[in-house]
Amino acid sequence: MLHDWGSRDKNFIKLNQSILESLVKLINGEDEFECVPMQGNGTFAVESMISSLISKNDTIDMHNTIEAIKDVMKELKIKIH
């Protein structure tokens, strides 16, 4: 049977903390950044990042987006099909 994780479960909190720390380490940002989890679907997370990080005068270069995502997946050892 799978474990039913609760948001106040000590092991769940430790797992989340480990993931958040690993994401910051992935960009060598330990002294500069914090990882803030966003609850919701992927589109919600992307929309919240864009609306928080990009000003109306900025532009987003989408040219290498897929390759950048693949690089992150490789670093995290996630299989790519």
N, C-alpha and C positions, 0 to 999 in steps of 0.2 A: 504494500500500500504506500502511496506517496504521502509525504508529510504535508500537512495543511499548515502553511506558514501564516502567522499572525503578525501584524505590524509591530507589536510590542514583544514578540518572541526574541529572547536574547540572541539566539543563533541567527535569526533573520536580520537583526540589527548589525551583528558582526559581519554577515555576508554582504549586506549593502555597503557598510563602511569599507570593506575590502575592495569592492567593485569601484566605489567612488575614488578611493586612493589610487587604484590601478589606472583609472582613466586619466587622472592628473599626472601620474608618473609617465604615462604614454607620451605626453608632450613635454616632459621634463619641466613641469610647471609647479613643482612642490612648494617653492618659495613665493609663488606669484598668483596662483589660481586656486579656486575651489570648484568642485563639481557639484552641480545642483540638479538632482533628478527631477524630471518632468513627468507627471502622471498623465497618461492619455495615449492616444494612438500616435504613430510615427508622424503623421501630417501635423498634428497638434504640436509636437515637439519641434519640428522644423519651422513651423510658423512662429512659435514663441521665440526661437533663437533668432530668426531673421528680424522679427519686429523689435527684439531687444538689442541686437548687436549691429544692425545696419541702419544708418540714418537715411533720410529721404534723399540726400545728396550723394550717397554712396552707390556703387554698382557691385554686382556679384558676377564673378567670372565663372560660368558654368562649364567652360570648355573641358577641364580635366576632372570634373566632379566624380564620374564613375571610377576613374583610376585612383583617385584619392580614397574613395570608399573601399576599393579593393586593397589598397595598401594597408588601411587600418584593419581590415579583416584578416589579412595575412599576418600582421603583427600580433593580433589576438588569437592566431591559429584557428580561425574559423574557415571551414571549407567553402570554396567558391565553385559553383557549378557553371 
